[in-house]
Amino acid sequence: MEESSKAVRDAVDASGTGTKKPVADDGAITMDDMLDQQLIEELRQVDLNTLSPFECMSLMFEWKKRYR
């Protein structure tokens, strides 16, 4: 978690505008990119209208455990 927080802080410019600094793209796919895509796909598959509050919290706990 600390590494990703540092990466976010490093990506934000010093002016405090919240914009990211341009980063050279070498075309490589990182593990973080793959995990992000996997989580996005899982989120798309969830039907929020049918989840109970307990199921929602359980799902969020599972994602937190898996992607930390």
Secondary structure as UniProt FT lines:
FT   HELIX           2..11
FT   TURN            14..15
FT   HELIX           31..45
FT   TURN            48..50
FT   HELIX           53..67
//
